Amino acid sequence: MPDMPNPVASFIVGEIRRARGAAGMTQEAFGRGAGFSASHVSAVEGGTRALTLEFARGADRALSNGGLFERLAMKLGAPSWFLPWLDAERGATQLRYFEPNLIPGLLQSEAYARAVLRLDPRLTDDEVDRRVTGRLERQAILTRESPPQLVVVVDEAAIRRAGDAGEKMMAGQLSHVVACAERPNISVHVIPADVGLHAGLSGPLSLAHMPDGSWIGHLESQLGGEVVDRPADLDTLFQRWESVRTEALPRRQSLNLIKEAANQWT
């Protein structure tokens, strides 16, 4: 189940631990009510196991508090529709992303992430700050001891588009992509504009290969996102992925195109 981004997780775990203590519940008794083992509760409270949305819901059940911790997680953490994908992303051994219009979040610079998030007029400055922090924290999986293999395909439009007065920001973003793509576990490919229409233009897609050999997909829309795990749906996503990957340039040619685009903004 999905992870909460830090430092939100630390805050919520502390509140759960305090509430459990105030109720006079041992970790074993709390776990029975929450649906988790005492060792699981101990690991979450000790910071060696990630807090998940399911655990927050279990804490609400055990403490009969009307859903307080779930509301905290949904309010302070990542968008609720995105949380299941965060869990898959953090546990994956391989990740595949296709984006027709934007640089994927795992490769976004702070300035670019902030510019993208500010496109949502509903977000306050504090909410933008929290989501930027969460997006940058996601990227830690790429530099951990055993990072996932990340393959990214973007349409050329994604590297040619900048907002108002965004030239410096876009130049920095593309330089960041190039630096990331020099790592052995990251490969970035670009579908050149002269390809014209292709299957990926219907929207972004993500795929995560899990340690048990299974795959999980993710689709985003204007209203949120959806985790995909039905075999028939995954087959469709793999067909789309193979289509866009086939249209993309090889790694070195893609990096040269990205560098050329970066020079456009300098």
LINFEN-V330823 format. One record per residue. N is the residue number from 1. SS is DSSP state (hx for helix, st for strand, lp for the rest). PHI is phi in radians with two decimals (NA if undefined). Layout:
{{N,SS,PHI} {N,SS,PHI}}
This chain:
{{1,lp,NA} {2,lp,-1.26} {3,st,-1.49} {4,lp,-1.64} {5,lp,-1.29} {6,lp,-1.41} {7,lp,-1.49} {8,hx,-1.01} {9,hx,-1.05} {10,hx,-1.07} {11,hx,-1.12} {12,hx,-1.17} {13,hx,-1.05} {14,hx,-1.06} {15,hx,-1.19} {16,hx,-1.13} {17,hx,-1.09} {18,hx,-1.15} {19,hx,-1.15} {20,hx,-1.09} {21,hx,-1.11} {22,hx,-1.13} {23,lp,-1.47} {24,lp,1.23} {25,lp,-1.76} {26,lp,-1.28} {27,hx,-1.09} {28,hx,-1.16} {29,hx,-1.15} {30,hx,-1.07} {31,hx,-1.08} {32,hx,-1.06} {33,hx,-1.25} {34,hx,-1.54} {35,lp,1.58} {36,lp,-2.31} {37,lp,-1.26} {38,hx,-1.08} {39,hx,-1.17} {40,hx,-1.16} {41,hx,-1.05} {42,hx,-1.07} {43,hx,-1.17} {44,hx,-1.15} {45,hx,-1.15} {46,hx,-1.50} {47,lp,1.45} {48,lp,-1.67} {49,lp,-2.35} {50,lp,-1.19} {51,lp,-1.26} {52,st,-2.12} {53,hx,-1.08} {54,hx,-1.13} {55,hx,-1.16} {56,hx,-1.06} {57,hx,-1.14} {58,hx,-1.11} {59,hx,-1.08} {60,hx,-1.09} {61,hx,-1.15} {62,hx,-1.12} {63,hx,-1.72} {64,lp,0.87} {65,lp,-1.87} {66,lp,1.30} {67,lp,1.51} {68,hx,-1.04} {69,hx,-1.27} {70,hx,-1.11} {71,hx,-1.11} {72,hx,-1.06} {73,hx,-1.08} {74,hx,-1.25} {75,hx,-1.36} {76,hx,-1.69} {77,lp,-1.62} {78,lp,-1.18} {79,lp,-0.93} {80,hx,-1.03} {81,hx,-1.19} {82,hx,-1.61} {83,hx,-1.04} {84,hx,-1.04} {85,hx,-1.21} {86,hx,-1.01} {87,hx,-1.09} {88,hx,-1.11} {89,hx,-1.06} {90,hx,-1.26} {91,hx,-1.68} {92,st,-1.29} {93,st,-1.67} {94,st,-2.42} {95,st,-2.31} {96,st,-2.27} {97,st,-2.24} {98,st,-2.14} {99,st,-2.34} {100,lp,-1.44} {101,lp,-2.21} {102,lp,-2.29} {103,lp,-1.25} {104,lp,-1.04} {105,hx,-0.98} {106,hx,-1.17} {107,hx,-1.99} {108,lp,-1.43} {109,lp,-1.34} {110,hx,-1.06} {111,hx,-1.13} {112,hx,-1.18} {113,hx,-1.02} {114,hx,-1.13} {115,hx,-1.10} {116,hx,-1.16} {117,hx,-1.17} {118,lp,-1.23} {119,lp,-1.22} {120,lp,-1.58} {121,lp,-1.20} {122,lp,-1.38} {123,lp,-1.46} {124,lp,-1.35} {125,hx,-1.04} {126,hx,-1.13} {127,hx,-1.17} {128,hx,-1.07} {129,hx,-1.02} {130,hx,-1.12} {131,hx,-1.27} {132,hx,-1.09} {133,hx,-1.04} {134,hx,-1.09} {135,hx,-1.14} {136,hx,-1.20} {137,hx,-1.16} {138,hx,-0.99} {139,hx,-1.21} {140,hx,-1.07} {141,hx,-1.11} {142,hx,-1.38} {143,lp,-2.10} {144,lp,-1.26} {145,lp,-1.05} {146,lp,-2.16} {147,lp,-1.31} {148,lp,-1.25} {149,st,-1.40} {150,st,-1.94} {151,st,-2.08} {152,st,-2.09} {153,st,-2.12} {154,st,-2.21} {155,st,-1.34} {156,hx,-1.00} {157,hx,-1.01} {158,hx,-1.19} {159,hx,-1.73} {160,hx,-1.91} {161,lp,-1.92} {162,lp,-2.38} {163,lp,-1.42} {164,lp,-1.04} {165,lp,0.93} {166,lp,-1.82} {167,hx,-1.06} {168,hx,-1.12} {169,hx,-1.07} {170,hx,-1.23} {171,hx,-1.08} {172,hx,-1.15} {173,hx,-1.09} {174,hx,-1.21} {175,hx,-1.11} {176,hx,-1.14} {177,hx,-1.07} {178,hx,-1.08} {179,hx,-1.07} {180,hx,-1.11} {181,hx,-1.25} {182,lp,-1.39} {183,lp,-1.30} {184,lp,-1.15} {185,lp,-1.68} {186,st,-2.22} {187,st,-2.30} {188,st,-2.11} {189,st,-2.27} {190,st,-2.08} {191,st,-1.52} {192,lp,-1.16} {193,hx,-1.07} {194,hx,-1.29} {195,hx,-1.16} {196,lp,1.37} {197,lp,-1.18} {198,lp,-2.65} {199,hx,-1.10} {200,hx,-1.29} {201,hx,-1.19} {202,hx,-1.33} {203,lp,2.59} {204,lp,-1.26} {205,st,-2.60} {206,st,-2.40} {207,st,-2.38} {208,st,-2.22} {209,st,-1.70} {210,st,-1.63} {211,lp,-1.00} {212,lp,-1.46} {213,lp,1.63} {214,lp,-1.42} {215,st,-2.08} {216,st,-2.28} {217,st,-1.96} {218,st,-2.55} {219,st,-2.18} {220,st,-1.97} {221,st,-2.45} {222,lp,-1.10} {223,lp,-1.74} {224,st,2.63} {225,st,-2.61} {226,st,-2.48} {227,st,-1.44} {228,st,-2.05} {229,lp,-2.40} {230,lp,-1.25} {231,hx,-0.91} {232,hx,-1.12} {233,hx,-1.21} {234,hx,-1.13} {235,hx,-1.01} {236,hx,-1.11} {237,hx,-1.13} {238,hx,-1.14} {239,hx,-1.10} {240,hx,-1.14} {241,hx,-1.06} {242,hx,-1.08} {243,hx,-1.13} {244,hx,-1.26} {245,hx,-1.13} {246,hx,-1.16} {247,hx,-1.33} {248,lp,-1.38} {249,lp,-1.26} {250,lp,-1.06} {251,hx,-0.98} {252,hx,-1.14} {253,hx,-1.11} {254,hx,-1.12} {255,hx,-1.11} {256,hx,-1.11} {257,hx,-1.17} {258,hx,-1.13} {259,hx,-1.11} {260,hx,-1.08} {261,hx,-1.14} {262,hx,-1.07} {263,hx,-1.14} {264,hx,-1.08} {265,lp,-1.74} {266,lp,-1.89}}
